[in-house]
Each structure stands twice: as structure tokens, then as C-alpha cells.
């Protein structure tokens, strides 16, 4: 799951629920509600997984040495960040 697929599924499930409500088909209405709930749970689980992956990866920036000269008291060693 990812991208914009969840949005179209949500619309489809809402339409399913609305058609069930308009036609008096309680089963179809309930299926639409259930599908919407399942979609919300899947989305929440996906967000938790993505956050966990980001925590495991840690920071992506590295500090690297930017020169080959010695640092002095007047001019300390310069470090730069890489993306």
C-alpha cells in the first residue's frame, strides 16, 4: 500500500456504503463501512512501519573531514555535513 491508491479505495468504499444506504441493502452498507475501517487500520499500520524504519535507519547525514591540513588554535579543523 502507498501512494494515492488508498484515496481511490476510500472513495469506492464510501460509494458502496452510500449505495447500500440508498437501496436499503444493509449488508452492502455494512460492507462499505467495514472496508473503510480496514483501510484506515492498514494506513495506520503503514505509518507506524514507516516511522519504525526511519528510526532504525537513523540519521542519514554524515560528518566528513573537509581538508588535509592540521588544525591550529587560530584556525580549528573544519568539518562539513554531507547530504
Long-range contacts (C-beta under 8 A, 24 or more apart in sequence): 1-42, 1-43, 1-46, 2-46, 6-39, 6-42, 6-43, 9-35, 9-39, 10-36, 10-39, 13-39
